[in-house]
């Protein structure tokens, strides 16, 4: 079986993650809300969103936003990347016909006391020139090709 993904030794603070662009459609917004069981009408009913919320259209909900950041991180790490912590702050909404662009930078690379490799990230989501969400995350990555953070349990897993 071949190794697919990054290892701790191949990452340095200051490294930039490749950008990810995602076109948003009304269907994208609605499916994200449905997947997270968010039945609030501002995420699927354009008239409600405009007339009751004063927004220009339906908009991406919080869990859907989080899922896109998780995808962005694990697309970069490969299948052995295991998210430990994520924190984000939504500053503006994302609407249909927007193009979401995810940006990221490695802020720290370290091993914990159990030998687990960690990469800390500063991430942001932009639409045009506007930052809509800022995010920080810590993701466990293999320290070598024979390591798998998903196999860690108990005291060996300390996010």
N, C-alpha and C positions, 0 to 999 in steps of 0.2 A: 504494500500500500504506500503510495507516495504522499508526502507531506504537502498540504495546501494551506498557505497562510503565512503570517509573519511570526517571528520569534523575538523575544526581548532583546537579544543581541543585535538585531537588525534595525532597531529603533533608537532614535536620539531626540532629546529635547530640542525643540525648534523645527523638527520635521513637519512639513505641511502634508495634510491628507489630501488626496485628490478630490476635487469638487464633484458634487452630485447634483444634477439638475432634474427636477420633476415638474412636468406640466400638470396643472390642477384643472380638473373639469368639474361640473356640477355632480357628475356621477362619482368622482373621486371623493368629494366631500360627503355625499350621502352614504356611500359604502363604508367610509371610515366611521361615521356616526353609528351606523347599523352594527358594524363589527364590535363596537365598544358598548353596544346597547344603550346608546344615548338617544333617547326619543324626543329630546327637546326640539321644538319645531324650527329654531333658528339654524339648525344644521341640515334641514331637508325641505323646508318650505320657504321659498324665496319671498313670497308676499309677506309672510310673518316676519322674516328677517328684516325686510325693508320697512314695513309699516309699524311694527311693534318694537323693533330693536334699533331702527335707524341706520342699519348697515346697508351696503350696496348690494349684497347678495348673501346666500348661505355661506358659512365659513367653517374651516377645519376646526374640529374640537380638540380639547387638551389631550386625551389619550391617543388620538390619531397623530397629533404633533409628536408626542413621545415615541410612538412607533416608528415614525420616519427617522428620528435621531438614532434609535436602536438599529434600524436597518443600515443607516449611514456608517455607524461604528462597526457593525459586524461584516458589512461588505468590505471594509478596509482590513479587518483582522483576519478574516477567513473563518471557517467553521469552528475553530478551537478558541476563538475569542469569547470570553464569558464576562458579561457585564456585571460589575460589582456595585457601582453607585452611579446614579445620574440625577442631576438637578438642573432644572431649566426655568427660565422666566420668559413668559410670553409678553411681548411689548406691543404687538399689533396683530391684526387678523390676517389670515390667508384666505383668498377668495378664488372662485372659479376664474379661469383665464390668467391667473398668476403663474409665474414660473418660480418655483422654490429652488433656491441654490444653497446647498449646504457646504460650509467651509470648516476646516478644522486644523488645529495645530497641537503637536505633542508638547506638553508643558513639563512633564517629569517622567522618568523611567526609573523603576526601583524594584527591589525584591523585598518581600516581607519576611518576618521571622521564620515562617514555615517554608520559605524558598519559592513562594509563588511570585511570578513576574507580573508587575503592574505597570500600565501606561495611563497617565493622566492626560486628559484632553480638554482643550478650550474649543468650543464649537459655536457656530452661529448659523442661523437661517436668514437668508436675505430674499427679498422680493424687490427687484430693481435695485435702487440705491438705498433701500430701507432695510434695517435689521429688524426682523419681526420676532425672533426668539434668540436668546443667548443660553448657552448650555455648558455645563462642566460634567465630565464623566471620568470614572476610573474603570478600566477594563483589564481583566486578567488575560495574559497571553502566554503561550508556552515559552519556557526559558530555553528550550532546545527542541529539536524535532521529535524527541521521544516523550516530551511532556504534554499533558493535556489538562488544562484547568478544570474541565468538566468532570474529571475523575477525582477531584479534591472534595473531601468531606470533613466534617467535624473541625478539629483544630487546624487542619491543613487548608481550610477555606475561611478566610477572615476578611470579608469585604468591608 
